Amino acid sequence: MYWLVVMIAFLILLVLCQFSLAWLKQRDVHVNRWIWGVAAFLIVIVPHLIWHQIPTVIDTGLYLLCAVFAVNFMIEQHSYIQAFNEKHS
């Protein structure tokens, strides 16, 4: 049961990331994929370096943002590789 909930949560995260990237591109906001990748780690590391005691609610929100940024990085990297392969094939 636990793994089913984890899988469904990941699928929901993936769908939300797809919609958020489409929404950003629709408004001509293009974020470099490496910004997503670096931000995924920094969004968690920097607050923990600044404050040693972070409330659980804020910490959970930071980890959720980390997951969103990491999935956005993977989606952008995949689309970059696909475009590169189409261009050079």
Protein Blocks (a to p, Z undefined) as FASTA:
>chain_A
ZZmmmmmmmmmmmmmmmmmmmmmmmnopacdfklmmmmmmmmmmmmmmmpmbdcfklmmm
mmmmmmmmmmmmmmmmmmmmmmmmmmmZZ
